[in-house]
Every structure is written in C-alpha cells, then in structure tokens.
Amino acid sequence: MSQERRKFDKEFKLMTVELSQTRENLNELAKELGIRVALIYRWRTEFLDKGRGSFPGHGQPKYTPEEAEIARLKKQLREVEMERDILKKAISIFSRGDGKSTSL
C-alpha cells in the first residue's frame, strides 16, 4: 500500500526555516513538526538561495528577471542549434544526389 505524498504550504516551510535558525537540535524540531530532518535542510538551502521568492508552489520555480532572461536565451539557443543541424543534414542529402559536394 502506497502512502499519499504530503504537501506543505509556503507558510509552513517559512515557519520551519525560521524555527530551524533559532533551534540547536534539528532532530527534535523535525519530530515536533512530524517531518524528516532532510526536509528542513532542503528548505533552508532553498531559502538561502532564493530568499522570500522560494517555495513558489506546484513545482514552478520563480525566476528573477535575470534568470528568466537566461532561461529564454538558452531555449532560443537550443532552437537555433536544432535548426542549424537540420540544415546541415539537408545540405549533405541534397549534395549527394547531384554528385556535387560542398565543403562545410
């Protein structure tokens, strides 16, 4: 029998992170809250990386404007590289057919 995955809201995660910064024993805190210690460490790391923008919900990361621009440019680069590769293959196919070769 599989257990249903528990979901924690943003407020609970932020409260846990704040409590973990004031407590010395994270094992006791985890037992009190009914969660694993590894979750506390993961949430603390995410909070340190993203600050108040962490824990956006539904697995969708919140990007800063700079991160969003980088993600957009990476996507555009992948598309352009794919188009280039397709054109290279097309050139090689068409050049074989008429006996002429092109050097790329």
Contacts in CASP RR format, 6 or more apart in sequence:
PFRMAT RR
TARGET T0000
AUTHOR 0000-0000-0000
METHOD contacts of the structure
MODEL  1
MSQERRKFDKEFKLMTVELSQTRENLNELAKELGIRVALIYRWRTEFLDK
GRGSFPGHGQPKYTPEEAEIARLKKQLREVEMERDILKKAISIFSRGDGK
STSL
8 35 0 8 1.000
10 55 0 8 1.000
10 56 0 8 1.000
10 57 0 8 1.000
13 43 0 8 1.000
13 47 0 8 1.000
13 54 0 8 1.000
13 55 0 8 1.000
14 47 0 8 1.000
14 55 0 8 1.000
16 29 0 8 1.000
16 33 0 8 1.000
16 35 0 8 1.000
16 39 0 8 1.000
16 40 0 8 1.000
16 43 0 8 1.000
17 40 0 8 1.000
17 43 0 8 1.000
17 44 0 8 1.000
17 47 0 8 1.000
19 29 0 8 1.000
20 26 0 8 1.000
20 29 0 8 1.000
20 40 0 8 1.000
20 43 0 8 1.000
20 44 0 8 1.000
21 44 0 8 1.000
23 29 0 8 1.000
26 37 0 8 1.000
26 40 0 8 1.000
26 41 0 8 1.000
27 37 0 8 1.000
29 40 0 8 1.000
30 36 0 8 1.000
30 37 0 8 1.000
30 39 0 8 1.000
30 40 0 8 1.000
43 54 0 8 1.000
43 55 0 8 1.000
46 54 0 8 1.000
46 55 0 8 1.000
47 54 0 8 1.000
47 55 0 8 1.000
50 62 0 8 1.000
53 62 0 8 1.000
54 62 0 8 1.000
56 62 0 8 1.000
63 71 0 8 1.000
88 104 0 8 1.000
91 102 0 8 1.000
91 104 0 8 1.000
95 101 0 8 1.000
95 102 0 8 1.000
END
